[in-house]
Amino acid sequence: MTSPPGTPAPTAGSRGSSLGGHAVVYLVGTALQGLGVLLVLPFATRVLGATEFGRVATGLVVVQMVGTIAAAGIPQVILREHHRGEEGPRVARALAGTMVLLAVALGVVGLALALVLSATGHADLGQWVPLVVAAVALTTVVAGQTLMRARLQPWGFLALAVLATVAAQLAGLLAARGEPTAERYLTAYAAVVLVAALVAVALGRPLPPTVERERVSAGVRLAAPLLPQAAAMLGLLSGDVLLARALVGEAGAGTYQVALQLGNMPFVLAVALFNAWGPLVLSHPVEGRWAWTARTGTVLTAVVAAGAAGVALLGPWLVAVMADPGFDHGAMVGALGLICTVSISYMLYQGSSLAVLDAERTGRLAWSALAALAVVVAVALWLAPGREGTDGVVGIAVAKAVGYLVLMALTTAFARRHSSLRWPRRAAAVAGCGAALAVAGSVLPLTGAGAWLRVVLAALVAVAALAAAPRIVRVLRG
């Protein structure tokens, strides 16, 4: 499909400088947003203990899930519509306003449900209310951040990321020091996220949906298949924590959560690069859009693969810093390497998903995500039930890794069918090498010769990354 008249097309130089410069800011912002909990993790695990920390982790997953439902798949459409014609920015603001209204409506329903359940003795308002407030506020923050991305304004994105994650997590930790309970932690967290939501409204200036009724309606229709897709994606992202709690207990969920937060480091790198890359792909001149996407996407996949391999190989030492001996370090290291492979699959998936979105085949994205989520659940139910300790935790990690592999394969197949995007063979090569090294980090011994081999392999990965850095920079600069 072609871009409508009036769509701005950046020059090659501006695209290169934007991808290079913005990626740095997005990397910091997304790192803080995705790994905000990691900054307080060594303290939170010690203050709360495995059981209360597992409850906090579960509560945060619920917040993200409710926020995703409230967003209704609109963020992707905001990015697309912003670059479509002179009215595009106004339409994007109206779609952001739609997100906020949906979040508030869902929040009202959530509070009403909490009151009913509390009256019947089936819910504690002290736990429900912070979760509902945080979900509504987080959706509003995402609306503001999406507008910042569409406008190529990474500093606004960064400000919201700092408030909604690092500040919120620190507030939760400080509150829990006085009374080490999940309720105190989540209440303080929700209060700061609410402040971030007010800042997001001030920066993004969303508009009522009625100001661009026709295009907002069309955008909502396009986004509709993305609602189940977004819910399934969140299930892939965080549902494994809920599965861990159900299948291996709250202590096992807390152990798995530590490995997940460490494994999210290369995943956050992938998200940060995509935050800078995605808007540039959709604003690229259509005649060369997918060739440019394949070329730059392969380079970005190589960067993520190197990060995934490095984190997995250094797993024993990272785990020792993040959790005290009361946690199962062997299980964490075994799960960590497998979780790191997710970031590699995700980077390739994101490039393919842009092609499917641009072809207006959003239903294909929904089917891919739902199928991948079904695989995660099926594999987890096969490998994890009743297996306390290392086997159960690692089984959940295997399920997550396989699910993302299925997601990437299906979405890439749909992109090939509905667009001209063709990933080169070297993309598969760098992805395969990175995944193999990450799995090696999962199975190598933690001490003795195995530990030395980990260090050697990590050093080789670092040397290879440094050697390839000049070429990577040249490609990214166009």
N, C-alpha and C positions, 0 to 999 in steps of 0.2 A: 504494500500500500504506500501511497505517497503522502507527504506532509501537505497541509492546505496552504494556500497562498498566505503570505505574511509571516510564515513560521521563520524565526531567526535561525540562521545557520552559522555557528562559530567557525572561525578559520582554523586551519590545522594548527597554527601556532598557539591560538587561544585554547584549543582543546588540549594540547599537550601541557601547557602551563597550568590549566585548570585541573587536569587529572593529577599532575604532579604536586601542585601546591595545595589544592583542596584535599587531596588524599591524606596529607600529613595532618591537617586539622580534623578531618573526619576520623582518622585513625585514633587521635587522642580522644575525641568526643565519643566515638563508638567504644573505645577501650574502657573509658570511664563508665559508659552506660552498660556495656555488657559484662564488665568485670568489677563494677562498683562493689559488689558483695565480696569479691576476692580481696579487696583492700582491707576489709574488716574481718575476713574469714579466720585468720589465726586467733583473733581476739574473741570473735563470736562463738567459735567452737569451744573455747575454754570457759567463757562466761556462762553460756547456756547449757553446755553438755550435749551429748548426742541426741537425746530424746527431744528436748526443747528446740534444739537447732533444726531437727527434722521437721518439727511443726512449723517453724518459721519458713523453711524452704518450701513446704507444701503450701503455706498461705501465699507466698509470693508467686508460686505457679498459678494458683487460683486467680490472683489479681491479673496476671498476664492473660489468662484464658478469657476472663470476662472482658478485659480491654480489647482483645482481638475480636470478640463477637460484636462489641459496640462499634469498632472501626468498620466492620462490614466490608472489608476488602477495598475500601476507598483510597487508601494511600497510594497504591499503584496507579490508580486512575488519575489522581491529582498530578502525579509526575508526568503522565502522558498528556493530560489536557493543558497543562501550563504552557506547553510549547506548540499548541495548535491554534495559530491565528492570533490576531491582535487582542481578542477578548479572552485569550487563554488564561492570563494571570487572574482576571476577575472570576472566571469559572473555577479556577483552582481554589480561590478563597471561599467561594460559595460551597464547594464540595467539602472544604475543611469545616465550615459551619455546620454542614449536614452531619459530619462526624461527631461534633460536639453535642448537637441535639440528640443524636442517637445514644450517646454515652449518658447524658442526663436522664433520658427516658429509661434506659436500662438500669440506672442507679436507683430511680424511684421504684421500679419493680423489685429490685434487690432488697431495698429497705423494707418494702411492704412484706415481702416474703420472710425477712428476718423477724419482723414483728409477730407475724403469724406463728412461726416456728418457736419463737421465744415464749409466746403465750401458752403454747402447748407443751413447753418443757423440752423441746427438741433442738434448741439452739441457744447459744450464749451471745447476747447482743454485744458484749465487750469484745468478742472475736469477729462477729459478722460486720459490724458497722465500719471498722477500719478497712476491712477488705473491700467493701462496696465503695467507700469514698476513694480509696487508692485506685481502684479500677477506673472509675469515672475520670479522676484527675490524670491518670496515666494516658488514657485515650486522648484527652485534650492536649497533653504534652506531645504525643505522637503526631497529632494534626499540625501543631506548630512546627515541629521538626520537619515534617514532610514539606511544608511551605518553604522552610529554610533551604532544604535540598533542592526543590524545584527552582528557586531563585538563585541557586549557587551562592548561598550565604552561609558558609560553614561555621562562622563564629557564633551566629545565633543558635545553630544546632549544638555547638559545644557548650554554650551557656545553659541551655535546657538540660543537656546530658549531665552536667555537673550537679545541678540542683536536684534532678529527679532520681539520681542514683547515688553518687558519693555522699552528698549532703544528707539524703534520706537514710541511707544505710548507717552513716555515722550517728545520726539522731537516734535510730533504733538501738544501736549498740550502747550509747550513753544512757538511754532510758533503761535498758536491761541491766546495766551495772547496779542500779539501785534495787531492782526487783527482777531477777533472772527468769522471766517468763516470756513466752512467745507473744502474749497479749500486749505487754508493755512495749516490746520491740516493734510490733506491727502498728500500734497506735501512733508512736512517734514517727515511724516511716510514712504513714498516710498523711500526717500533718504537713510534712515537708513536700511531699509530692503534690499536695493541694496548692501550696505556694508556687511550685513550678508550673502548675496548670495556669495560674493567673498570669504569670510571666509569659507563657506561651500565647495566651490570648492577646496580650499587649504587643508582642513581637509579630505574630502572624496576622493579626487583624482579620479573622474569619468573617464572612458575610452570611446573611440568611440565605437559605437555598432559593428563595423566591426571586432574588435579583437576576438569576440566570436560569429560570425555571426549566426551559427546554433542554439546555445542555446538561444541567444537573440531573434531570430525569434520565437522559441518555447515559450519563456517567454512572448513575446508580444501577441502571440495567446492565451496563457492562461489568460493574463491580459485583453484581449479584452472585455469579458463579465463584467469585473470589472469596465470598464469605465462608462456604465450606472449605475452600482451599486454605484460607487463613487459619481457620479453626484446626484443620488437619496439620498445617505447618507448625502451629503452636503445640499441638500434641506431639509432633516430632521433636520440637525444640525442648519442651519441658515436661511432657506427659510421662517420660521415663522416670521422673522423680516420683510421680504418683504410683506408677507401676512398682517401683522399688519399695515404696511404703506398704503397698498391698501384698507384695509377694515375699519380701525379705524383712519386713518390720520397720519400725521407726528408726531404730539404731542403724539398720542397714541402709535406710534412705539417707540418713545423715552422712554415713560413710560414702555412699555413692555421690551425694551432692558435692562433697569436696573434690572428688575425681572429676566430676562434671565441670565445676568451676575452673579447674586447671585445664581441662580439655577444651574449654571455651576460649582459651587464649588465641589459638590459631583461628578459631571460628570467628571471633571478634575481628581479627585481622581481615578475614574474608568479607565480613559485613562492612567494615570501614572502607575497604577498597571498592566494594559495590556501591556504597553511598556516594562516592565521588564519580564512579564509572557509569552507573545506570543513567542518570540524567544526560550525560554526554552522549551515550549511545542513542537515546531516543531523540536527541536534538541534532544528531549527525545527518548530513545530507543522505537521502535515502539511497541514492545510486551506489554509494560505497559503504553503507552502514554496516552490513553484516560481514563484509571482508575485514573491515576495521575492528569489529567486535571479536571476530575469531582470532585476529592477530594479537590484540591487546589482552583479550581474555586468557589466551595461552600463557602470556607472560605473568599475568596476575595469579594464575593457577600455580605456576612454578614458585612464586613468592610464598603463597599459602602452603604449598607442599613442603617447602623447606622449613617453615615455621612449625608445621605439624610434626615433622620428623624430629626437630630439635626438642620440642616440649616433651614428646613421648620418650625419647632416649634419656632425657634428664629427669624423668619422672620420680625416681627414688628420692632425690635430693629436694625436689619441689614439694613432694608430699611431706617430707620431714619438717619442712618449714611451716606448712599450712595446718598441720594437725598434730596433736600430742599423741603419745603412744597408746592412749585409750582407744583410738580408732584403728581399724584394720589396714595397715599400710600396704600389705601384700595385695589385698583386694583393690585398693585405690590405684596402685601402679598397673595391675592387670587391666583394670577398666580404662585407665587414662589413655593408653596407647590406642585402644580401639576407638575411643571417643574422638581422638585427634584426627582419625581418618574422615570423620564427618565433614570437617572444614573443606577438604579437597573436593568431595562430592558436591558440596554446597556451592563452591565457586563456579564449577561447570554448570550446575543447575541454574544459577542466577543468570548466566549469559543466555542459556537456552530459553528461560522463562521470559526474558525480554522479547525475544523473537516471537514467541507464542502470543504474548500480550499485544504486540504491535500488529499481529495478524488478526486480532480480535477473536481469538480462540480460547477465551479464558476458561471455558468449560473443561478443556483439556488439562489445564493447570489443576483444576479441582479434582479431576479423576486421578491424576498422578499423585497428588498429595494424599488423597484418601486411600489409594492402594498402598502407598508407602507406610501410612499409619497402621493399616491393617496388618502389614508384614511385621512391623515393630511389636504389635500386641501379640500376634501369633508366635513369633520367635521367643518373646519374653515368657509367655505362658508355657512354652516348651522347655526352656532352659532354666528358668529361675524359681518356680514354685517349690517351697519347702526346702530350698537349699540355702541355709543360713551361711553367712561368712563369705569367703572369697568366691566360691562357685556361683552363688546367687547374684552377687554384685556384678561379676564379670558377665554373667548371662544377660543382664539388662543392657550392658554396654555392647555386647554382640548384636542384640536386637536393634539398638539405635544405629549402629554402623551399617547393618544390612538394609534397614529402612531407608536411610539416606542414599545408599547405592541404588536402590530401586527407584527412588524419586529422580535421581539424576538421569538414569537410563531411560525412563519413560518420557521425561520432559525433553531430553535431547532427541529422542525419536520423533516426538510431535513437532519440535522445531524444524527438524529435517524435512518433515512432510509438508509443513505449512509455510516455510520461509526458505530463503537462500542461505541461511547460516549453515556452514560446514566447518566443524572443528577439525583442525589438522591432526595428523598422526602424532606429532610431538606433544600435543595436549594430553593424549592418552598415556604417552611415555612418561612425562613428568608426573602426572597424577599417579600412575602405577608405582613409580619409584618412591614417591613420598609416602604412599599408603603402606608399601612393604616395609619401609624403615619405621613407620609408626607402629605397625604390628610387631616388629622386632622389639621395639621399646616395651611392648606389653608382655612379651614372653621371656626376654633375657633375664638371667638371675640378677638379684639385687646386690649381691656382694661378690667378692673374689674376681675371677677372670671376667665374669659377666659384666660387672661394674666397670672394669677397665675397657671392655669392648664398647660399652655404651659411650664412654668418654671419647674414645677414638672415632666412633661413627658420628657423634655430634660434632666433633672438630672437623671431620671431612665435609659434613653438610655445611658448616659455617664457611669453610674455605671455598667450596663450590659456589655458595651464594655470593661471597665477595668477588669471586672471579667473574661471575655472570652479571654483577651489578651494573657495570657501565653499559652493557648491551640492553639490559632491562630498562635503564633510564632512557636510552635512545629510543627504544620502541614506544615507551609511554609518552615521550615528547613528540611523537608523530614523525 
